[in-house]
Amino acid sequence: MGDLHELLPLLMKGTLVTIEIAVFGILMAIVMAGVATILRTSAWRVLRWTGNVYVEVFRGTSLLVQLFWFFFVLPLPPFNLALTPFTVAIVGLGLHYGAYGSEILRGALRSVPGGQYEAALALNMPASARMRRIVLPQAMINALPPATNLMIELLKGTSLVSLITLSDLTFRARQLDEATFKTAEIFALTLAIYFVLAQIVVTIMRRFERRVSYGIAQRTVR
């Protein structure tokens, strides 16, 4: 238990939990960002109000408190809704970062030049086709860089789930530190693992961004 080659496998177990939480959290954040953006751009005032309340509440409060609320408060009356720590982690991260993602997506949609909308209207394109073929492809290019930063923030935010008893990377690091007192070595490895995971996210998103840009360029040429 004292050598680093014995510590690394234990940290890897926590790393797998962190990756799993991050992947599902990112997927839920993407869904929530899309739903919130649709609500906030709706012609119905009630829907706009609902979307704005969601974004302001989850963007304006602490992620840690939100996780504690889902984990400790929901099981109590009158809610009586007990969630597993894994579910709480995904829901908490997804809702929190989905609120920020909605702001990114809304800003990206607004960044599309007004002339693009007018040209699509002049061609009598339906609203769905206008959004799918004209607006969203351009907005996606503008949204991808800040979305990449948000995904990295979500990855780092997974460290908070150790406080709701999930055995993620941070939880394992704290356990090993208490058992071995090799604080410098353990947390240096933990930092390195988080850094590598972040670089993987950046690499994947940059390749995706290049593919999206290339696809739009090819469509424009045609």
C-alpha positions in Angstrom: 0.0 0.0 0.0 3.0 2.3 0.4 4.5 2.2 -3.1 3.2 4.4 -5.9 2.7 1.4 -8.2 0.2 0.1 -5.6 -1.5 3.4 -5.3 -2.1 4.0 -9.0 -4.5 1.1 -9.5 -6.7 2.4 -6.7 -6.7 5.8 -8.2 -7.6 4.3 -11.5 -10.8 2.8 -10.0 -11.8 6.3 -8.9 -10.9 7.6 -12.3 -13.3 5.3 -14.0 -16.1 6.5 -11.7 -15.2 10.1 -12.5 -15.2 9.4 -16.2 -18.6 7.7 -16.0 -20.1 10.6 -14.1 -18.6 13.2 -16.4 -19.9 11.4 -19.6 -23.4 11.1 -18.3 -23.3 14.5 -16.7 -22.2 16.1 -20.0 -25.0 14.3 -21.9 -27.6 15.5 -19.5 -26.2 19.0 -19.6 -26.5 19.1 -23.4 -30.1 18.0 -23.2 -31.0 20.5 -20.5 -29.2 23.3 -22.4 -31.2 22.5 -25.5 -34.5 22.3 -23.6 -33.9 25.5 -21.6 -33.0 27.4 -24.8 -36.2 26.2 -26.5 -38.2 27.3 -23.5 -36.5 30.7 -23.3 -37.0 31.5 -27.0 -40.6 30.3 -27.0 -43.4 32.6 -28.0 -45.3 31.6 -24.8 -44.6 33.7 -21.8 -45.1 30.9 -19.3 -42.5 28.7 -21.1 -40.1 31.6 -21.3 -40.6 32.2 -17.6 -40.0 28.6 -16.8 -36.8 28.5 -18.8 -35.5 31.7 -17.2 -36.3 30.5 -13.7 -34.4 27.2 -14.3 -31.3 29.0 -15.6 -31.2 31.7 -12.9 -31.7 29.2 -10.0 -29.1 26.7 -11.1 -26.6 29.3 -12.4 -27.1 31.5 -9.3 -26.6 28.9 -6.6 -23.7 26.7 -5.4 -23.3 23.3 -7.1 -22.2 21.8 -3.8 -25.4 23.0 -2.1 -27.5 21.7 -5.0 -25.9 18.3 -4.6 -26.5 18.3 -0.9 -30.1 19.4 -1.5 -30.7 16.5 -3.9 -29.0 14.0 -1.6 -30.1 15.0 1.9 -33.3 17.0 1.4 -35.3 15.1 -1.3 -35.5 12.0 0.8 -37.3 14.0 3.5 -41.1 14.8 3.6 -42.9 16.1 1.7 -40.7 15.0 -1.2 -39.8 11.4 -0.1 -37.6 11.0 -3.1 -34.5 9.0 -2.4 -31.9 9.0 -5.2 -28.7 7.0 -5.3 -25.5 9.0 -5.0 -24.7 8.2 -8.7 -28.1 9.6 -9.8 -27.7 12.7 -7.7 -24.2 13.3 -9.2 -25.5 13.1 -12.8 -28.7 15.1 -12.1 -26.9 17.7 -10.1 -24.1 18.2 -12.6 -26.4 18.0 -15.6 -28.9 20.6 -14.3 -26.1 23.0 -13.0 -24.0 23.0 -16.1 -27.0 22.8 -18.4 -28.0 26.2 -17.2 -24.7 27.6 -18.2 -24.9 25.7 -21.5 -28.3 27.4 -22.2 -26.6 30.8 -22.0 -23.9 29.6 -24.4 -26.4 28.3 -26.9 -28.6 31.3 -26.7 -25.6 33.6 -27.3 -24.5 31.4 -30.2 -28.0 31.6 -31.8 -28.0 35.4 -31.5 -24.5 35.6 -33.1 -25.9 34.4 -36.4 -26.2 37.4 -38.7 -29.7 38.7 -39.2 -29.2 38.6 -42.9 -29.2 34.8 -42.7 -32.7 34.8 -41.3 -33.9 37.2 -43.9 -32.4 35.2 -46.8 -34.1 32.0 -45.5 -37.4 33.9 -45.2 -37.0 35.2 -48.7 -36.6 31.6 -49.9 -39.8 30.6 -48.1 -38.0 28.1 -45.9 -40.1 26.6 -43.1 -39.0 27.5 -39.6 -37.8 24.0 -38.9 -35.7 23.8 -42.1 -34.4 27.4 -41.5 -33.2 26.4 -38.0 -31.8 23.0 -39.1 -30.0 24.1 -42.3 -29.1 27.7 -41.7 -29.1 28.8 -38.1 -27.9 25.8 -36.1 -24.9 24.9 -38.2 -23.5 28.4 -37.8 -24.5 28.7 -34.2 -22.8 25.4 -33.4 -19.4 26.6 -34.6 -19.7 29.6 -32.3 -20.9 27.5 -29.4 -18.3 24.8 -29.5 -15.3 26.6 -28.0 -17.1 27.9 -24.9 -18.9 24.5 -24.7 -15.5 22.8 -24.5 -14.6 25.0 -21.6 -17.9 24.2 -19.9 -17.3 20.5 -20.3 -13.9 20.8 -18.6 -15.5 22.7 -15.8 -18.0 19.9 -15.4 -15.2 17.4 -15.3 -13.5 19.3 -12.5 -16.8 19.7 -10.8 -17.1 15.9 -10.5 -14.7 16.2 -7.5 -17.6 17.5 -5.4 -19.4 14.2 -5.7 -16.9 12.7 -3.2 -18.9 14.6 -0.6 -22.0 12.6 -1.2 -20.2 9.2 -0.7 -19.3 8.5 -4.3 -15.9 6.8 -4.7 -14.6 9.0 -7.5 -11.0 10.0 -8.1 -11.0 12.7 -5.4 -12.6 10.3 -2.8 -10.0 7.6 -3.6 -7.2 10.2 -3.3 -8.4 11.3 0.2 -8.7 7.7 1.3 -5.2 6.8 0.2 -3.9 10.0 1.8 -5.4 9.0 5.1 -4.1 5.5 4.9 -0.5 6.2 3.7 0.2 9.9 4.5 1.9 10.2 1.1 0.1 13.4 0.5 2.4 15.0 -2.1 2.6 11.8 -4.3 -1.1 11.0 -4.2 -2.4 14.5 -5.0 0.3 15.0 -7.6 -1.0 11.9 -9.3 -4.6 13.1 -8.9 -3.8 16.5 -10.5 -2.0 14.7 -13.4 -5.0 12.4 -14.0 -7.5 15.4 -14.0 -5.2 17.2 -16.4 -5.0 14.2 -18.8 -8.8 13.8 -18.7 -9.2 17.5 -19.5 -6.8 17.3 -22.5 -8.8 14.3 -23.8 -11.9 16.4 -23.7 -10.1 19.2 -25.5 -8.8 16.9 -28.2 -12.1 15.3 -28.9 -13.9 18.6 -29.1 -11.3 20.2 -31.4 -11.6 17.3 -33.8 -15.4 17.6 -33.6 -15.2 21.3 -34.3 -12.9 20.8 -37.3 -15.4 18.2 -38.7 -18.3 20.5 -38.2 -16.5 23.4 -39.8 -15.4 21.2 -42.8 -19.0 19.9 -43.3 -20.4 23.5 -43.3 -17.7 24.6 -45.7 -18.4 21.7 -48.1 -22.2 22.5 -47.9 -21.4 26.2 -48.7 -19.3 25.2 -51.8 -22.1 23.1 -53.1 
